[in-house]
């Protein structure tokens, strides 16, 4: 994979770890945006398991979600200290990418995932990167 734009072009399903049902939360707005751009969103939140968020069934963890869905990107909305077990789960389910949202940095988890062959994106917002790389490039017109 050459870059993030390529990753976003080929990916179809995003498991959002820490997706909140609260519409004012960043996890919700990012997931809703990605869903509106054609991505399948798989909510991962143990407190909401069995309920729906963004009209998708929420799962307690990645392993459970993987039983029902192929997952291209594991998008993390958890604190940096919570990332190592999420990275391990992403490795175990064979997810191609571990994505840590803006402000989330865990070098050890990133190294583990990278050494296991995952693409690792850290401290970047999925929504911003998608808009910057795929939407803006398609709608940009030079002003006079």
C-alpha positions as CSV (number, residue, x, y, z in Angstrom):
1,X,0.0,0.0,0.0
2,X,1.5,3.2,-1.1
3,X,-0.4,5.7,1.1
4,X,-3.5,6.6,3.1
5,X,-5.4,7.6,0.0
6,X,-4.9,4.1,-1.4
7,X,-5.9,2.5,1.9
8,X,-9.2,4.5,1.9
9,X,-9.9,3.7,-1.7
10,X,-9.7,-0.1,-1.3
11,X,-11.2,-0.3,2.2
12,X,-15.0,-1.0,2.6
13,X,-15.6,-1.8,6.2
14,X,-14.5,0.1,9.3
15,X,-14.8,-1.3,12.8
16,X,-15.0,1.8,15.1
17,X,-13.8,0.8,18.6
18,X,-15.3,3.1,21.2
19,X,-18.2,4.3,18.9
20,X,-20.6,6.2,21.0
21,X,-24.4,6.4,20.4
22,X,-24.2,10.1,21.5
23,X,-24.4,12.2,18.4
24,X,-22.3,15.0,19.8
25,X,-19.3,12.7,20.2
26,X,-16.4,12.7,17.7
27,X,-16.6,9.0,17.3
28,X,-20.2,9.3,16.1
29,X,-19.6,12.2,13.7
30,X,-16.6,10.5,12.2
31,X,-18.4,7.2,11.8
32,X,-21.5,8.9,10.4
33,X,-19.4,10.8,7.9
34,X,-17.6,7.7,6.7
35,X,-20.9,5.9,6.4
36,X,-22.3,8.7,4.3
37,X,-19.3,8.1,2.0
38,X,-20.2,4.5,1.4
39,X,-18.2,2.7,4.1
40,X,-19.8,0.0,6.2
41,X,-19.4,0.9,9.9
42,X,-19.2,-1.8,12.5
43,X,-19.7,-0.4,16.0
44,X,-17.5,-1.8,18.8
45,X,-18.5,-0.8,22.3
46,X,-19.1,-3.4,25.1
47,X,-21.6,-1.1,26.9
48,X,-23.7,-0.9,23.7
49,X,-23.4,-4.5,22.5
50,X,-26.6,-5.8,21.0
51,X,-28.0,-2.4,20.3
52,X,-27.7,-0.4,17.1
53,X,-25.6,2.6,16.4
54,X,-25.9,4.3,12.9
55,X,-28.4,1.4,12.1
56,X,-25.6,-1.2,12.6
57,X,-25.5,-3.8,15.2
58,X,-22.9,-3.0,17.9
59,X,-20.5,-5.7,19.1
60,X,-18.7,-6.1,22.4
61,X,-15.3,-6.6,20.8
62,X,-13.4,-7.1,17.5
63,X,-13.4,-10.9,17.8
64,X,-17.2,-11.1,17.9
65,X,-17.6,-8.6,15.1
66,X,-15.1,-10.6,12.9
67,X,-17.4,-13.6,13.2
68,X,-20.0,-11.7,11.1
69,X,-18.0,-9.2,9.0
70,X,-14.7,-8.7,7.2
71,X,-13.0,-5.7,8.7
72,X,-10.6,-3.5,6.6
73,X,-9.8,-0.8,9.2
74,X,-9.9,-0.9,13.0
75,X,-10.5,2.8,13.9
76,X,-9.7,3.5,17.6
77,X,-11.5,6.1,19.7
78,X,-10.0,5.0,23.0
79,X,-7.2,6.4,25.2
80,X,-3.6,5.6,24.2
81,X,-3.4,3.3,27.3
82,X,-6.3,1.2,25.9
83,X,-4.7,0.6,22.5
84,X,-2.4,-2.4,23.1
85,X,-5.2,-5.0,23.6
86,X,-7.1,-3.4,20.6
87,X,-3.9,-3.7,18.5
88,X,-3.6,-7.3,19.5
89,X,-7.2,-8.0,18.7
90,X,-6.7,-6.3,15.3
91,X,-3.8,-8.6,14.6
92,X,-5.7,-11.7,15.8
93,X,-8.7,-11.0,13.4
94,X,-6.4,-10.3,10.5
95,X,-7.4,-6.7,10.0
96,X,-5.2,-5.0,7.4
97,X,-5.1,-1.6,9.2
98,X,-5.0,-0.2,12.8
99,X,-6.0,3.5,12.8
100,X,-5.5,5.6,15.9
101,X,-7.5,8.8,15.8
102,X,-6.1,12.3,16.4
103,X,-4.4,12.6,19.8
104,X,-4.0,8.9,20.2
105,X,-0.3,7.7,20.2
106,X,0.9,4.4,21.4
107,X,4.3,3.5,19.9
108,X,4.5,0.0,21.4
109,X,1.1,-1.0,20.1
110,X,1.9,0.6,16.7
111,X,5.2,-1.3,16.5
112,X,3.4,-4.6,17.4
113,X,0.8,-4.1,14.7
114,X,3.3,-3.0,12.1
115,X,5.6,-6.0,12.8
116,X,2.5,-8.2,12.4
117,X,2.0,-6.7,8.9
118,X,-0.7,-4.2,9.6
119,X,-0.8,-0.7,8.1
120,X,-0.6,1.6,11.1
121,X,-1.9,5.2,11.1
122,X,-1.5,7.1,14.3
123,X,-2.6,10.5,15.5
124,X,-4.8,11.3,12.4
125,X,-8.5,11.7,12.0
126,X,-10.1,9.3,9.5
127,X,-12.7,11.9,8.5
128,X,-10.2,14.7,8.0
129,X,-7.9,12.4,6.0
130,X,-10.7,11.1,3.8
131,X,-12.0,14.6,3.1
132,X,-8.5,15.9,2.4
133,X,-7.4,13.1,0.2
134,X,-10.5,11.8,-1.6
135,X,-13.2,14.5,-1.4
136,X,-11.3,17.7,-1.8
137,X,-9.2,16.3,-4.7
138,X,-12.5,15.5,-6.6
139,X,-14.2,18.8,-5.9
140,X,-11.3,21.3,-6.0
141,X,-11.5,24.0,-8.5
142,X,-8.9,26.8,-8.7
143,X,-10.4,30.2,-8.0
144,X,-9.6,33.0,-10.4
